[in-house]
């Protein structure tokens, strides 16, 4: 992915059939060595319950401090949309997204908040981060309130 041109940027791209088939493209970080935060807000994330096949909905917030690479946003959009027909529990979806981004980016730091809407009357929020954020990194609150009918 770093040795190839982005596959999706500026082109029509079909929705991948699954997260495993989705390709995440990268682009060079224009400011390597500078600690800054990149945030993606995904308020309409959907996947399927692996037991019932019913849809699950979440608001994902992905924050990362890049090193040498940035994730290309159209490829990320297509990757996240590929979960629409994918069956997995909330915890698996959230942590697998983090794992995939870590694998392709090797970021300085990454965190993801998965704010899932209720299933069976109970909202499930899943949080993951790679460690302590770099000193001096501006790290705003993710801005998603505790569940109250989000």
Secondary structure, DSSP 8 states (H G I E B T S, - for coil): --SS--SSTTS-----SSTTT----EEE-TTTT----EEEEEEEEEEE-TTT--EEEEEEEEEEE-SSEEE-HHHHHHHHHGGGG-B--HHHHHHHHHHHHHHHH--SEEEEEEEE--BTTB--EEEEESSS--TT---------S-S--
